[in-house]
């Protein structure tokens, strides 16, 4: 059965909508159906740009994969040490960089790495002057530091020693419903402790952001809907693996009400401009672009906005 375009919600989608509605349009409307062999050129272009990533995101994704592999391996009686995890992410970064630089991604744009840094010929990936090597090493070091934190931090000992039989989630995408709208959620890791409390972790390899706590608040609602958890017994954590800081979020009745209202308002704003992208490409002018600025410098779609 072919997938159909629909209005759905996630914390990241809401963040894009709030930051730049034009990028939101490209992400969730113009790029829709762009994967097809007979896709319209504008849709195909938007789809290929959507599938690009940047080195910070590639590095973060590899750290997530390594931790997921460690947790799943432990659940099956296998163990990996820090050296093995670092080897995994190092090879992944090198393979991804090569796929992007050499154009291998063109054969499988949804699977292979295509870096925006290469697409826009940014100076950081210039190889002649050694910039690319220094840029890559920055993220190799960042990944090793993040994995060392995961493997050695006392604050994450409970995660490393959690009973695999009590695991609730490990990077699986899932959905639940609020206000008659499908919500996507991908908890990085969750388990139920012997005392019945549900612990949810979000691995962070970048700098803290106001949206981080909001994402955790959404996971509280997910835990209530998905695992029939008592909201008073759901404890969420942003684990900043760069510096080892662990930020705990424990919701209250008041904060839950505030979060639900924020979600409702966000959904209504999205619904007001929603259209069926299965039938039309829509009008980008209904999704205003922001003024040129720092956000544009790291946007995949800057060529569509003439901001290269």
C-alpha positions in Angstrom: 0.0 0.0 0.0 1.4 3.4 -1.0 2.1 5.8 1.8 -0.1 8.9 1.9 0.7 12.4 2.8 -0.9 13.5 6.1 -0.5 16.1 8.7 1.5 14.7 11.6 3.5 16.3 14.4 6.8 15.8 16.2 8.9 18.1 18.4 11.5 18.4 15.6 8.9 19.2 13.0 7.4 21.8 15.3 10.9 23.3 15.7 11.4 23.6 12.0 8.0 25.2 11.6 8.9 27.8 14.3 12.3 28.5 12.9 11.6 28.8 9.2 8.3 28.0 7.5 9.9 27.9 4.1 12.2 25.1 5.2 9.2 23.4 6.7 7.5 23.6 3.3 10.5 22.1 1.6 10.9 19.3 4.2 7.3 18.1 4.4 5.6 19.2 1.2 7.8 20.0 -1.8 10.1 17.1 -1.3 7.1 14.7 -0.9 7.1 12.1 -3.8 10.5 13.3 -4.8 11.9 9.8 -4.4 10.0 8.5 -7.4 11.6 7.8 -10.8 9.0 10.1 -12.5 9.1 12.8 -9.9 8.7 16.4 -11.0 12.1 18.1 -11.1 11.3 20.6 -8.3 10.2 17.8 -6.0 13.2 15.7 -6.9 15.6 18.6 -6.2 13.9 19.3 -2.8 14.0 15.6 -1.9 17.7 15.3 -2.7 18.5 18.4 -0.7 16.4 17.1 2.2 18.4 13.9 2.3 21.7 15.7 2.7 23.3 15.9 6.1 26.1 17.9 7.7 29.2 16.6 9.6 27.8 17.4 13.1 24.6 15.5 12.3 26.5 12.6 10.8 28.8 12.4 13.8 25.8 12.6 16.2 24.0 9.9 14.3 27.0 7.6 14.4 27.3 8.0 18.2 23.6 7.1 18.5 24.1 4.0 16.3 27.1 2.9 18.4 25.2 3.3 21.7 22.2 1.5 20.2 24.5 -1.3 19.1 26.1 -1.6 22.5 22.7 -1.8 24.3 21.2 -4.3 21.8 24.4 -6.3 22.0 24.2 -6.4 25.8 20.6 -7.6 25.5 21.9 -10.5 23.5 24.8 -11.3 25.8 27.4 -9.6 23.7 29.8 -6.9 25.0 31.7 -4.2 23.2 34.5 -2.0 24.7 35.2 1.6 24.1 37.9 0.9 21.5 35.4 -1.1 19.4 32.8 1.6 19.6 35.3 4.3 18.5 36.4 2.0 15.7 32.8 1.8 14.5 32.1 5.5 14.4 35.6 6.3 12.9 34.9 3.9 10.0 31.4 5.3 9.6 32.6 8.9 9.4 35.3 8.0 6.9 33.0 6.0 4.7 30.3 8.7 4.8 32.8 11.4 3.9 34.1 9.3 1.0 30.6 8.5 -0.2 29.8 12.2 -0.3 33.0 13.4 -1.8 33.1 10.8 -4.5 29.4 11.1 -5.4 28.6 7.5 -4.5 25.5 8.8 -2.7 23.9 9.4 -6.1 23.1 5.7 -6.6 21.2 5.6 -3.2 20.5 9.1 -2.0 18.2 7.9 0.8 20.8 5.5 2.2 24.3 6.9 1.5 25.8 10.1 2.9 25.7 13.3 1.0 27.2 16.2 3.0 26.0 19.7 2.5 29.6 20.8 3.1 30.5 19.1 -0.2 27.4 20.1 -2.0 28.0 23.8 -1.3 31.8 23.5 -1.6 32.4 24.9 1.8 36.0 25.8 2.7 36.0 23.3 5.7 36.2 20.4 3.3 38.9 21.7 1.1 41.5 19.0 0.9 44.4 20.9 -0.8 45.2 23.0 2.3 44.4 20.4 4.9 41.1 21.9 6.0 39.2 18.7 5.4 41.5 16.7 7.6 41.2 19.2 10.5 37.5 19.3 10.1 37.1 15.6 10.2 39.4 15.2 13.2 37.2 17.7 15.1 34.3 15.2 14.8 36.4 12.1 15.3 37.5 13.6 18.7 34.0 14.7 19.5 32.6 11.2 18.9 35.3 9.5 20.9 34.7 11.9 23.8 30.9 11.2 23.7 31.4 7.5 23.7 33.9 7.7 26.5 31.3 9.6 28.5 28.7 6.9 27.8 31.0 4.1 28.8 32.7 5.6 31.8 30.4 8.2 33.3 29.1 7.4 36.8 26.0 9.4 35.9 25.2 6.8 33.2 26.0 3.7 35.3 22.3 3.0 35.7 21.9 2.8 32.0 24.8 0.5 31.5 23.6 -1.8 34.3 19.9 -1.7 33.4 18.3 -5.2 33.1 17.7 -5.9 29.3 14.4 -7.5 30.2 13.3 -4.1 31.4 14.2 -2.2 28.2 11.2 -0.3 26.7 12.7 1.5 23.8 16.0 1.7 21.9 15.9 4.1 19.0 12.7 2.7 17.5 10.4 5.2 15.7 6.9 5.0 17.0 3.7 7.1 17.2 0.9 8.0 19.5 -2.0 10.3 19.2 -2.9 13.7 20.7 -5.7 16.1 19.6 -6.6 13.6 16.8 -3.2 14.0 15.3 -0.4 11.4 14.9 2.7 12.2 16.8 6.1 10.7 16.0 8.6 9.9 18.7 11.9 8.2 18.8 13.2 7.8 22.4 16.9 7.1 22.3 16.6 4.7 25.3 14.1 3.9 27.9 13.7 1.2 30.6 11.5 0.5 33.6 13.4 0.4 36.9 12.7 -2.2 39.6 10.7 0.5 41.5 8.4 0.9 38.5 9.7 4.2 37.4 10.2 4.7 33.7 13.5 6.3 32.7 13.9 7.9 29.3 17.2 9.2 27.9 18.0 11.4 25.0 21.7 11.3 23.9 23.0 14.8 23.0 26.3 15.4 21.2 25.8 19.1 20.6 25.2 22.1 22.7 22.1 22.5 25.0 19.1 24.0 23.4 15.8 25.2 24.8 14.0 22.6 22.7 15.8 19.7 24.4 13.6 19.9 27.5 10.5 20.3 25.4 11.4 17.0 23.6 11.7 15.3 26.9 8.3 16.6 28.0 6.8 15.1 24.8 8.4 11.8 25.8 6.5 11.9 29.0 3.2 11.9 27.0 4.6 9.1 24.9 5.3 7.0 28.0 1.8 7.6 29.3 0.2 6.6 26.0 2.6 3.8 25.0 3.5 2.1 28.2 0.6 3.1 30.4 3.1 4.9 32.7 2.1 7.1 35.6 3.3 10.5 34.5 4.5 11.1 38.1 6.8 8.1 37.7 8.4 9.1 34.3 11.9 10.6 34.7 13.6 12.0 31.5 17.2 12.9 31.0 19.1 14.9 28.4 22.5 13.3 28.5 25.0 15.8 27.1 27.8 13.4 26.1 30.3 16.1 25.2 30.8 17.3 28.8 29.0 14.5 30.7 26.2 16.8 32.0 23.0 15.0 32.8 19.9 17.2 33.0 16.9 15.6 34.6 13.3 16.6 33.7 10.5 15.4 35.9 7.1 16.7 34.9 4.3 18.0 37.1 0.6 18.4 36.5 1.2 22.1 35.8 4.1 21.6 33.3 2.2 18.8 31.5 -0.7 21.1 31.0 1.6 23.8 29.6 3.3 21.3 27.3 0.0 19.9 26.0 -1.2 23.5 25.3 2.0 24.2 23.4 1.6 21.1 21.3 -2.1 22.0 20.6 -1.2 25.5 19.5 1.6 24.2 17.3 -0.7 21.7 15.6 -3.3 24.3 14.9 -0.7 26.6 13.3 0.5 23.7 11.1 -3.1 22.7 10.2 -3.9 26.2 9.1 -1.4 25.9 6.2 -1.6 22.2 5.5 -2.5 20.8 2.1 -2.4 17.4 0.5 1.0 17.1 -1.1 -0.1 13.9 -2.9 -2.2 16.1 -5.2 -0.2 19.4 -5.5 3.1 21.0 -4.8 1.4 24.0 -3.1 2.4 27.7 -2.9 5.7 28.4 -1.2 4.6 31.9 -0.6 2.2 30.5 2.0 5.3 29.5 4.0 7.4 32.7 4.4 11.1 32.5 4.4 13.1 34.1 7.3 15.4 37.0 6.7 18.9 35.9 5.6 21.0 35.1 8.7 23.1 32.5 10.5 20.3 29.9 10.3 20.5 30.0 6.5 24.3 29.2 6.5 23.6 25.6 7.6 20.3 25.1 5.7 20.2 22.3 3.1 17.9 24.4 0.9 19.8 27.6 0.6 20.1 27.2 -3.1 16.4 27.1 -3.5 16.2 30.4 -1.6 19.2 31.9 -3.6 21.3 32.1 -0.4 24.3 30.1 -1.4 
